[in-house]
Amino acid sequence: MNSTEGLAYGALFVLAITLLLTNHLILATVAIVPYVLASFKYSFPKQKKPSGRIR
């Protein structure tokens, strides 16, 4: 994750918490969905591609 992605995820998190505190539940759900999807992106290890050399 680079710094731009980290800043975007941080902004989504702050937006979701702010919307929850102001009782905008539907908008908070819309803000939380990309945050959850992004967490799945980094929670699973990437599969290594075979090098193409067979011995």
N, C-alpha and C positions, 0 to 999 in steps of 0.2 A: 504494500500500500504506500503510495507516495503522499506527499504533504497535501496536495490538492484534494485527494480522496478523503484523507483524514479530516480536513477542514469541512468538506461537504457532509460527511457522516456526523461530525460534531454539530453542525448547524441543523441537520435533520433531527438529531436527538434533542437539542434545545427547543426547536419548534414543536416537537411532539409533546414534550413536558409542559411547555407554555400553553398549548392548546388544551391539554388535559386539565390544567389548573384553572382555565377559564371556561370549562364545561363545553368545549366544542369537540364532542366525542367523534363525530364523523370526520372532521378535518384532521383530528389527531390520528385516527386510524389510517387515513390517506398518507400522513407523514410517517407513520410507523412501518408501513408495508415495505418501502424501499430500504429502510434501515435493517429490517429482518432479512430481506433478500440479500443484502450486502454481507450480512454476517454469515450466511450460508456460503457465499463465494469464498470466504477465507477460512471456513471451518473444515473443509475437506482438502486433503493433500492432493496436489496435482499428480497425475499419472505420468511416469517416465515413458518416453517414447523409446522403442528399441533402437539401438545404434545402427542396425542394418548389417552388422557383422555377425555371421553365424559360424561357430566353430564346432 
